[in-house]
C-alpha cells in the first residue's frame, strides 16, 4: 500500500510539472484554458455546443479538447458546432492528465494557429472523482452538476467541488418536475465550495446562458492565475 | 509508467484474492451479493430504498454496504428503509475494493447474523469508470444508467457495461420530457453489453419495479457463480 501511495505521489508530481508547462504555453499564447468537469451526462457537451456558437458569433476563437474512455462522438458534435476539436480516448483511465493535454495541443497546433485563440475548453472524462487530482494547466476549473443528479452531489464529492472556481447547476428547466430543491443545492455548494462562484442554467433551453457568457468574457479581461 | 502499471497489476491481483475470499463467504452463508454501479445521481439509493421495503414485505432479509467519498447520508436513508447498512467513506478513492467490503462485512456481522441473510447489496461509489476493474466477490453486477444522462453512456463507458450481468435504464418516467430515445439506448446496450439482461424502470414512480423484483427472486433460485 505504501508503495502505491509513493507511485501515485510521483505520478502527481510529474503531472504538476507538465501542467506548469501547459500553463506557461497558455499564458504565452494568451489563451484562456477552461477545464470542464462533471459526472457522466451532466450536460458538458451540450453547454459547449451552445457556447462555441455564441463565442463565434461574438468574434471569439475557441477550440476544444475532449476526453472520453471511448468514441469520437463529442468531438464530432463540437466540430459541427464550429470548433476545432481533438478527442482523447483514455481507454480505461478515469481522467485526463497534463501529458494527454500536451499531446492534444500539439495536434491542435497542426490544425490551427494557437496564437490568437481566445478560449480552449477541456471537456474532461465524465467523473466526479479522479479528475479532481489532476491539474491540466488550466486557468479555470468549472464543475457542473445537473438537477437529475440530486442536491447532495457537493456533499458526496467534496474534493471535486472544493477545487472549482465556478460551479454550474445545469438542467434547471427540469428541476421542478424532478422535485429538485434549488435552495438546498445552493446551500450545499456554499458549504463545500465557498470559494466558487455559482451559476444556474439550462444548456438545453438556453435559460441562464447569458450569465455564463458574461462570466467567460470577464475572464478574458482578468489576469491569468500563476 | 511501467512501474505504475506493475503496481496497479499487483493491487488488482491482491484484490482478486480478497474478492475470492468474500465470494467464498457469500456462498458459505447462502447470501446473494449484488454490486450496484452507476454514475453519480443515477438513482441507486432510491432503487435500493424501494427494493429493501419490498423484500422485507416478502419475508426476505437484506443488508447494504454503501460506498461514498464522504457522508453517511445513503446509509441513513437505507436504514430508514429498514436494512442494516454500513457506510464506507472512501475519501478520495473512486471505487470500492474487496478489502473495504471485507471490513464492512465484519462490521455487519457484529450487528446481525450473516447466516440467513438473503441479499447483500453493495452500492458502489458513483462512478462509471474505476469500479469496473474491482471485483468485490459479488454474484451479480448490475449497472444502472438514467435517462437524463443520455442514450450514449454504454458507448462512452464500455468497460463498465461489458462487466454487467444486468443493465437497468432508470428514470424512464422523465424519458419523454427529456427527449430520451429509448430504442437507441437499447441498441447501445445490446451493442456493448450483449451478455447483459436489460430492465427499464423508474425507481421514483415504481414503474417497472416488478420486473426487477422478479429478477432478484430468480437469482435466489439460481446457482452461485464460481
Contacts between the chains, C-beta under 8 A, distances in Angstrom:
chain1	res1	chain2	res2	distance
A	3	B	7	6.2
A	4	B	7	5.6
A	4	B	11	6.1
A	7	B	3	6.2
A	7	B	4	5.6
A	7	B	7	4.9
A	11	B	4	6.1
A	39	B	39	5.0
A	39	B	40	4.2
A	39	B	41	6.4
A	39	B	126	7.0
A	40	B	39	4.2
A	40	B	128	5.1
A	40	B	145	7.8
A	40	B	149	5.6
A	40	B	153	5.9
A	40	B	156	7.1
A	40	B	157	6.7
A	41	B	39	6.4
A	41	B	145	7.7
A	41	B	146	7.7
A	41	B	148	6.2
A	41	B	149	2.6
A	41	B	150	5.0
A	41	B	153	6.4
A	68	B	156	5.2
A	69	B	129	6.6
A	69	B	156	6.2
A	69	B	157	5.7
A	69	B	158	6.6
A	69	B	159	7.0
A	70	B	155	6.7
A	70	B	156	6.1
A	70	B	157	7.7
A	70	B	158	5.3
A	71	B	152	7.4
A	71	B	155	5.2
A	71	B	156	5.6
A	73	B	152	6.2
A	73	B	155	7.0
A	73	B	156	7.2
A	92	B	129	7.2
A	92	B	132	7.5
A	92	B	133	7.0
A	92	B	159	5.5
A	93	B	129	7.9
A	94	B	94	6.2
A	94	B	127	7.3
A	94	B	129	3.8
A	94	B	130	5.1
A	125	B	129	6.9
A	126	B	39	7.0
A	126	B	128	6.8
A	126	B	156	7.2
A	126	B	157	7.8
A	127	B	94	7.3
A	127	B	127	6.0
A	127	B	128	7.3
A	127	B	129	5.6
A	127	B	130	8.0
A	128	B	40	5.1
A	128	B	126	6.8
A	128	B	127	7.3
A	129	B	69	6.6
A	129	B	92	7.3
A	129	B	93	7.9
A	129	B	94	3.8
A	129	B	125	6.9
A	129	B	127	5.6
A	129	B	130	7.2
A	130	B	94	5.1
A	130	B	127	8.0
A	130	B	129	7.2
A	130	B	130	6.7
A	132	B	92	7.6
A	133	B	92	7.0
A	145	B	40	7.8
A	145	B	41	7.7
A	146	B	41	7.7
A	146	B	148	6.7
A	148	B	41	6.2
A	148	B	146	6.7
A	148	B	148	3.7
A	148	B	149	7.9
A	148	B	171	6.8
A	148	B	174	7.5
A	149	B	40	5.6
A	149	B	41	2.7
A	149	B	148	7.9
A	150	B	41	4.9
A	152	B	71	7.4
A	152	B	73	6.2
A	153	B	40	5.9
A	153	B	41	6.4
A	155	B	70	6.7
A	155	B	71	5.2
A	155	B	73	7.0
A	156	B	40	7.1
A	156	B	68	5.2
A	156	B	69	6.2
A	156	B	70	6.2
A	156	B	71	5.6
A	156	B	73	7.2
A	156	B	126	7.2
A	157	B	40	6.7
A	157	B	69	5.7
A	157	B	70	7.8
A	157	B	126	7.8
A	158	B	69	6.6
A	158	B	70	5.3
A	159	B	69	7.0
A	159	B	92	5.5
A	171	B	148	6.8
A	174	B	148	7.5
A	174	B	174	6.8
A	174	B	177	6.6
A	174	B	178	6.8
A	177	B	174	6.6
A	177	B	177	6.3
A	178	B	174	6.8
